[in-house]
Amino acid sequence: MANESNPCPCDLGDKIEYGGLGQEVQMEHIKAYVVKPTSPKDKAVIVIHDIFGWQLPNTRYMAEMLAADGYIAVCPDFFVGKEPWSPAGDWSKFQEWLQDKKPTTINKEVDAVLNYLKEQCGAKRIGTVGFCWGGVATHYIALQYPEVKAGVSVYGIVREREDRYALKSPTLFIFAEVDQVIPLDQVNALEAKLKEKCTVEHQVKIFPGQTHGFVHRKREDINPADKPYIQEARKDMLNWLNKYC
């Protein structure tokens, strides 16, 4: 666990504002928020938003943290202009809302982002990080794109595909112990099946006492007791990317 006297290098805490360090650009048919490191780099991370969309300050903040660690960070609009889920939405209508926003039907968007990173940014090594909906998308990309060198799926699991354990790139799965969206039995089943069937590096890590959304929680919403776990998860994310990208 991160030590309070030696905080996680990605915990920028009070040093930056949300969504203030990058710019919005057009990538073929989609928009994206792009943050570049202070010195030119050839490594990049696709940061994949949750159900609340690409403009959520929490997710852009994570992109800024990754850029501070030397990555070209890109947070694309994987909903392609469609309305994100509202925190005040009627959950009985969630599955209907999700029908045209499946995290396993994103190839066209991923291709556009990869083209942009390679051709416009000179990226040679690319990873992915995703949260909730984006965690599922990150898992999916790890099954489909061996050119993506590493993935960090944060509270997300592909459930419906037969090939969901056939990872093609090293993937770290981060989960919360007290998650109403992903029960621990699903996490344990994922870990067991990956050990049995997966041939690339992978890790499943569960953070005690944490709830869904803890890793990309805004600083004003962080309970002091949770902060060490949040710092640890963010450091794990960076260490995984640094190791494989």
N, C-alpha and C positions, 0 to 999 in steps of 0.2 A: 504494500500500500504506500502511496505517496506520503512523504514526510512533510509536515507543515512548514518546517524550517528549510526544506529543500523542495519547493513546489514543482509540480509538473511543468515542463517547459512550454506546454501548449495552453496552460492556464493563464490567459492574458488578463483575466479578471477585470480590473479597473483601468486597464491601459488603452482599451479601444472601445469605440461605440459600435453598436450593431449595424451592419450593413453599410458602413461608411468608407470602407477602404477599397472597394472594387468599382466596377462599372458594368452596366448592362449592355450586351451585344447581341447581334442576330447571328445565329448559326443555321444556315439553310432555312428550314421551316420553323425553327424554334428560337426562343430567346434564352439567354443565360446570364447569370451574374458571374463575373470573372474577377478574381483577385490574383495579382502577380507578386512574386517575392521581390524583395528590394534589389537583389542581384539576379541576372539572367540564369535560368536553370533549364534543364532538358527533362525534368520529371514533373508529372502532373497527377492530380487526383480529381476524379469526377465525384462531386458531392451530391448525393441523391436525397431529395426532400421527402418529408413524410406526407400524410394526407392533407396537411394544411398548406402545401404548395411551396413553390420556389422562392416566393417573396417573404416567407416567414423569417423574422430577424434571427431566431435561434439557429436556423440552418446556415444562414449567411455568416453568422458569427463563427460557426465551425469552419467554413471555408476560409475565413480570415485567419483563424488559428493555424490551419494547414499551410497557408501562404507564409505565415510568420516562420514556419519551420522549413521553408525553402521550396514549397511546391507551387506550381501554377494550379490554382484551385478554381474549378468550374462548377457552378450550381445551375444546371439547365432546368427549364420548365418542361418536365416530362409529361405534364397534363396538356401541353400544346395549346395553351390559351383557354382551356376549359376551367370552369370555376373550381377551386379547391374546396375541400370540405370545410364547413364552418363550425367553430367550437359550439355554436348554438344550434347546430343541425339536429334534425330528428333522426335518432339512431335506427329507428325502424325502417328508414329509407336509405340506410347506408349501402346495402348491397346493390340497390338500384342505381345509386350514384356511382358505384365502383365499376359498373358494367363496361363502360367505355374508357376506363382508366386502369386496366389490369397491369400490374408490375411485371408481368411475363409477356407483354406484347409491346416491347419498347425498342426493338431492334433498329427501326428506322431512326429513332432519336439517338440511340447509342452510336450508330454509324455516323450521324451528323456531327456529334461531339468529338468522336475520335478523329474524324477528318479535320476538324477545326484545330484540335490540339496538335496534330502532326504537321499540318500545312501552315497554320497561322502562328503557332507558338513554338514550333520546333521540338515538341515533346517526343522523347524516345522511349521513355518508360512511364507507363500510366497505370494508376491504381484506382480503386473505387471505395467510397465510404457511403453507407446509406443508413437511414434511420426509419424504423417502422415500415411504412410502405416502401421506402427506399432501401431498407434492409432486405426485404424480399427481392427487390430489383437487383441489389448487389449479389445476392445468392444466385439469382438467375444469370447475371452476367458471368459469374464464375463458372457456370455450366456451359456457356455459349461462346465465350471469347478468350481463348488461350493467350491472345496478344495482350490482354489486360493482366499485368504481372502479379497483382495482389488485390484482395478485397477484404473489407471490414464490414460485416453485416451486423448492424446494431438493432437488436430486437426485431428480427425479421426472419421468416422461414418460408421457402417455397414448399407448398404442401401437395400440390396436385400433379406434379410431373413424376413419371416413373424414373427418370434419370437424375433425380434431385440430389443423389449422393455422389454423382460422377463429376466432382469438381475438376476443372482444368487449370486452376491457378490457386496458389495458397490463400486460404481464407480463414479469418478470425471471426468467430461468432460471439457477440457480447449479449448477455441477457440479464434481466432483472429477476431477482428471486420472487418478488411479489408483483407479478405482472398479470393483470386481468385479461390481457389480450393473448398472451402465450403462456399456457400452463406449463409447469415444470415437467410434467410427463412427456410433453411434446419435445422439450429441450433434451431430456434424457434419451428419448428415442432417436432424436437426430444425432446425438453424440455416439450412441451405440452403433447406428447404421453407418456413420462415417468411418468409425474404426474398422468396421467389417468390410466396407466396400470402397472407400476412397483411397486413391493411390498418391495424392499430393499432400503437402503439408497443410494441416488444419488444426484449429483449436476451438473448443467451446468453453466459454468462461461465464460463470454465473456470479453476479454480485449480490451478496447477502443484504437483505432488508430493503433493496432498491425497488422502485416501481417503474412502470413503463415511461419512457421519455427522459430518464435521469441523465443520460450522457450529454444530451444537447439542451439541457435546461438553462434558462437565462439566469445570470448571476443573482438577480434580486429574488429569484424563486428557489434558490438553493438553501436547504436547511444545513446549518453548520455541521451537524452530525453526518450528513451525506457527502459533504465536500471531499473528504479523503477518497471515497469510492469513485466519485466523479472524476477527480484528478487521476486516479489510477487507471480508470477506463480510457480516458483521453490519452494518457501516456502509453497504454497498451496499443491503442490505435496507431499512434505515431511510430512506435517501435516496430510494429508489424509492417507498416508501409516502408519504413526506412530499411528494414531487412530485405524486403523482396522487390522494392521498386528502384 
